[in-house]
Amino acid sequence: MSAADKQDSIPIREVFRLALRCWPYYRPMLKHLLTFLVLNVLMAALFMGIYFVGYDLIENKILLGDRLQPMQATILMVGEEYVTTGVEDEPPLTDEQRKRVRLGVIVVAAMLWIYFAVYLAAATYYHAWIFQQINQRLRVEMLGQVERLSLRYHSESRTGDAMYRVYQDSATVVNILQFLIFTPLRLVLWGMFSVVVLLFFSPWFGLIILVAAIPITYVMRRLIPKVRQFAQLARETNSDLTSRIQETLAAIRVVKANAAEQEMMARFERDSKTALDAAYNFRYYMSVLMLGVLFCSFTAFLVAEYYMATWALAEKATFLGGAVALLGFAVWNLGAYRSATGRGEEISNSIWDIAYHWSLVQDLAIGLKRAFYFIDMEPEVDEPDDPQDFPAKLERVRYESTSFSYQTDIPVLSGVDLQAAAGTVTAIVGGTGSGKSTLMSLLLRLYDPSDGRILINDTDLRDLGIGDLRSNVAIALQQNVLFAMSVADNIRYGQDDIPEDKVVAAAKIACADDFVREMPKGYDTELGERGGKLSTGQRQRLSIARAVLRDTPILILDEPTASLDAETEQRVLANLAEWGKERVVFIITHRLSTIRNADQIAFLADGVIKELGTHDELVQAQGAYHAFVAAETGEDD
């Protein structure tokens, strides 16, 4: 079984169910959508009327010299001598009269062309504005939902996939409206109109159309599932390709440092070829489908055209001659033949267009399903129904029998008990994978404990509003994420209204003020992508300054001084100790120079706090922490 055969199927009812789910995004723009639809229906009706009046004027009045209907004479502003009297054997229009009619048609056609051109330009702009507003609503909700998802999702998924869903798949919310409703509605209405006109000429055309519908239906039932399967595969492989590009660019330094360019290009070419093959197969089956529908519809049209030509040569009366006579086609003549063949071509083209757009709808339904994937995901961290306010005065943070696991059978934290009082610094120490970062992530409610609880004073974190909690906790990450903006804007990131003096004060606490002032434009110096113009230590100090500027009662520092020299480290730690006198400060670190100054040390191993106390107390205990210190220093302490 091929990869495409393994894809989920989307039956017709599912396509329409997905389309109905778009309603909340259409509803705010409903007034504009209805206005746009009504305007287009009115313009289409006007165009149809103009088309048949103009067609009759050219084919019968100008070319054959037939006299005008009263309405035609009024439009062209000519006298009653041009109007038919309704009697038999009335004289045709003279050459001068026909020239006058031709001139009138040209003038009116030019005026109508200008009118339709202006309308088309305005309608195109209006259409784009409406659809972009709808698309924007879905994209914003998708990104908001992505932000609400726990870190468990982000750690297990690829960033490029989320990017592709938000940027590409979200666009289907407007395309599905266009290709499933607006365009098919126009094609069906225009096709039905052409069918009615042909039935006026002869009821035999209805039988020909019904016979042609049988093989067309068979072809679509056989090929549409293939189109749908490869449409899904194409979107998934293109999502993988986007992820590959994002991962490569994010790790470009690592790629270059390890001379892995060729390996990176080989992976990219492999993913690109897979995406190209899926897109090719999608277009291939669409092409086969289109050829099959085209063959069936135009075969029926050729059969119908044969009878039209035969009846025109024999000047046979049309089926509803009295009604069609209003348009000048009581009998089969050259004008009737051209009008009927034109309608036949319209029906064939409409059938082809409907099949084409239905094929595209399969791809759009896949994209829409992928877009709603985010909307349908339930965040693991829920907002409380009646959130309590964050305590006005922070007294302590307490972990009570807190356990957590990413996978049910592999615990990361087990029964952690830890209390940190305001005005203290708690160092979280342990080997790689011991659960240090996870412990702090729980404090931010990036995850929720599987057992136990975390308290701010005596309030469970789960009873606090998520936004309120996180606005009272600052964190300086080990990754030191900076952006391509000025130094000051990087420090005040997320707090645009912070004045310059507070930015400078935070930089001084982080010992960043000196090197910032040495930069070409000081705090207005623009940084490169991810702060590429700075050293690792400088980026680390700006990250600390950003956390300090938030002025929160709880501060988390993840390896805050790992890239700092000993002197700068001691200055930063002394400043933080002075700044955090009434705050709870947690420091995740391996550096003994940082750990020694902490008020308490929590030594984690296998997700359990093995030891808790000051540096001197734990060293004297001759336990796990003592072994850790010995390993770090290379000798017994």
Sequence and secondary structure as in RCSB ss.txt:
>XXXX:A:sequence
MSAADKQDSIPIREVFRLALRCWPYYRPMLKHLLTFLVLNVLMAALFMGIYFVGYDLIENKILLGDRLQPMQATI
LMVGEEYVTTGVEDEPPLTDEQRKRVRLGVIVVAAMLWIYFAVYLAAATYYHAWIFQQINQRLRVEMLGQVERLS
LRYHSESRTGDAMYRVYQDSATVVNILQFLIFTPLRLVLWGMFSVVVLLFFSPWFGLIILVAAIPITYVMRRLIP
KVRQFAQLARETNSDLTSRIQETLAAIRVVKANAAEQEMMARFERDSKTALDAAYNFRYYMSVLMLGVLFCSFTA
FLVAEYYMATWALAEKATFLGGAVALLGFAVWNLGAYRSATGRGEEISNSIWDIAYHWSLVQDLAIGLKRAFYFI
DMEPEVDEPDDPQDFPAKLERVRYESTSFSYQTDIPVLSGVDLQAAAGTVTAIVGGTGSGKSTLMSLLLRLYDPS
DGRILINDTDLRDLGIGDLRSNVAIALQQNVLFAMSVADNIRYGQDDIPEDKVVAAAKIACADDFVREMPKGYDT
ELGERGGKLSTGQRQRLSIARAVLRDTPILILDEPTASLDAETEQRVLANLAEWGKERVVFIITHRLSTIRNADQ
IAFLADGVIKELGTHDELVQAQGAYHAFVAAETGEDD
>XXXX:A:secstr
  TGGGS    HHHHHHHHHTTHHHHGGGHHHHHHHHHHHHHHHHHHHHHHHHHHHIIIIIITT   B HHHHHH
HT  GGGB  S TT     HHHHHHHHHHHHHHHHHHHHHHHHHHHHHHHHHHHHHHHHHHHHHHHHHHHHHHS 
HHHHHHS HHHHHHHHHTGGGHHHHHHIIIIIHHHHHHHHHHHHHHHHHHH THHHHHHHHHHHHHHHHHHHHHH
HHHHHHHHHHHHHHHHHHHHHHHHHTHHHHHHTT HHHHHHHHHHHHHHHHHHHHHHHHHHHHHHHHHHHHHHHH
HHHHHHHHHHHHHHT B TTHHHHGGGT SB  HHHHHHHHHHHHHHHHHHHHHHHHHHHHHHHHHHHHHHHHHH
H   SS   SS B   SS  EEEEEEEEEEEETTEEEEEEEEEEEETTEEEEEEE TTSSHHHHHHHHTTSS  S
EEEEEETTEEGGGB HHHHHTTEEEE TT    SSBHHHHHTTT TT  HHHHHHHHHHTT HHHHHTSTTGGG 
B  GGGTTS HHHHHHHHHHHHHHT  SEEEEESTTTTS HHHHHHHHHHHHHHTTTSEEEEE   HHHHTT SE
EEEEETTEEEEEE HHHHHHTTSHHHHHHHHHHTS  
